[in-house]
Amino acid sequence: MNEETNRWAAKTEVYRNTLDFTDLLKIVACYYEMYSKAVNYVGPYISKQHGASMFIPPDREQLKAALGKERPQVSFRARSAFVDAALKFISVNKGKKALLHPTPSSHHSAQFPDGTFTITEVVNSDLRLRDDKGARKPVSRLWRIEFAGSEAPVFVEDLRLDPTKIKFIILRPKLGKLGTASTSRWEVLLYTKPHGYLIEHVDSDLNPRWSGIL
């Protein structure tokens, strides 16, 4: 990923008043499935064109068909943005660069373009948020983030970024000390640039083979 142009503006933990993030885990699993199906389709497609005089990128409908049926956990806008990003990646690289092979450490997030989330400040709330250590102390200001495909909102404490300037969000479980994604600790990457889908984004560079460093 190009760190200069695709750098997030803020990174912060998110909470709920419960440690149940099952709906978010399902969303991440659906994004992983979508990306994996694209990789499984694009790889053989590119291989078939080796030696051809001209590279022809796949048709949009072909790629959409390869992704399979739509899932309620992935909005139509996010799925379309993913298809656009994948086709652009293939066309620009003309088959000379492959999509990164997904693993649970490198790909365990969901991406939300503008229009697939809402951010509102919570006013006069006695909501007590929790983390894996128990109930958290009340904070001065609290924001609610609702994502398309989720069953309940998440909350951000003392947000230092103007929410009206947030145009793209990546939601993911945090990595534990052993490099595995947590089921109860989550964070968001907040972007002010209106990205559609960051096709080369990875969530961990623990293994440089998967992160694109090597």
WOMO-V605215 format. One record per residue. N is the residue number from 1. RES is the residue in three letters. D_FIRST is the distance of its C-alpha to the first C-alpha in whole Angstrom. Layout:
# WOMO-V605215
n: <N,N>
res: <RES,RES>
d_first: <D_FIRST,D_FIRST>
This chain:
# WOMO-V605215
n: <1,2,3,4,5,6,7,8,9,10,11,12,13,14,15,16,17,18,19,20,21,22,23,24,25,26,27,28,29,30,31,32,33,34,35,36,37,38,39,40,41,42,43,44,45,46,47,48,49,50,51,52,53,54,55,56,57,58,59,60,61,62,63,64,65,66,67,68,69,70,71,72,73,74,75,76,77,78,79,80,81,82,83,84,85,86,87,88,89,90,91,92,93,94,95,96,97,98,99,100,101,102,103,104,105,106,107,108,109,110,111,112,113,114,115,116,117,118,119,120,121,122,123,124,125,126,127,128,129,130,131,132,133,134,135,136,137,138,139,140,141,142,143,144,145,146,147,148,149,150,151,152,153,154,155,156,157,158,159,160,161,162,163,164,165,166,167,168,169,170,171,172,173,174,175,176,177,178,179,180,181,182,183,184,185,186,187,188,189,190,191,192,193,194,195,196,197,198,199,200,201,202,203,204,205,206,207,208,209,210,211,212,213,214>
res: <MET,ASN,GLU,GLU,THR,ASN,ARG,TRP,ALA,ALA,LYS,THR,GLU,VAL,TYR,ARG,ASN,THR,LEU,ASP,PHE,THR,ASP,LEU,LEU,LYS,ILE,VAL,ALA,CYS,TYR,TYR,GLU,MET,TYR,SER,LYS,ALA,VAL,ASN,TYR,VAL,GLY,PRO,TYR,ILE,SER,LYS,GLN,HIS,GLY,ALA,SER,MET,PHE,ILE,PRO,PRO,ASP,ARG,GLU,GLN,LEU,LYS,ALA,ALA,LEU,GLY,LYS,GLU,ARG,PRO,GLN,VAL,SER,PHE,ARG,ALA,ARG,SER,ALA,PHE,VAL,ASP,ALA,ALA,LEU,LYS,PHE,ILE,SER,VAL,ASN,LYS,GLY,LYS,LYS,ALA,LEU,LEU,HIS,PRO,THR,PRO,SER,SER,HIS,HIS,SER,ALA,GLN,PHE,PRO,ASP,GLY,THR,PHE,THR,ILE,THR,GLU,VAL,VAL,ASN,SER,ASP,LEU,ARG,LEU,ARG,ASP,ASP,LYS,GLY,ALA,ARG,LYS,PRO,VAL,SER,ARG,LEU,TRP,ARG,ILE,GLU,PHE,ALA,GLY,SER,GLU,ALA,PRO,VAL,PHE,VAL,GLU,ASP,LEU,ARG,LEU,ASP,PRO,THR,LYS,ILE,LYS,PHE,ILE,ILE,LEU,ARG,PRO,LYS,LEU,GLY,LYS,LEU,GLY,THR,ALA,SER,THR,SER,ARG,TRP,GLU,VAL,LEU,LEU,TYR,THR,LYS,PRO,HIS,GLY,TYR,LEU,ILE,GLU,HIS,VAL,ASP,SER,ASP,LEU,ASN,PRO,ARG,TRP,SER,GLY,ILE,LEU>
d_first: <0,4,6,9,9,7,9,12,15,17,17,20,22,24,27,30,34,34,31,31,28,29,27,24,24,25,22,19,21,22,18,18,20,19,16,18,20,18,17,21,22,19,20,23,23,21,24,27,26,26,28,29,29,27,24,24,21,23,25,23,26,26,22,23,26,24,23,26,28,26,26,28,25,22,23,24,22,19,20,20,17,15,17,17,13,14,16,14,12,15,17,15,14,18,18,17,13,13,12,11,14,15,17,18,16,12,13,16,15,16,14,17,17,20,23,22,23,26,26,30,31,34,37,40,39,40,37,37,33,33,31,31,34,36,36,35,37,37,34,35,33,31,29,29,25,26,24,25,26,27,30,30,28,27,28,26,28,29,26,25,23,25,24,25,22,20,18,15,15,14,17,17,20,19,19,23,24,24,20,21,21,23,25,27,24,22,19,17,14,16,14,16,14,16,13,14,12,8,8,5,5,8,11,12,11,15,15,13,14,12,9,8,10,13>
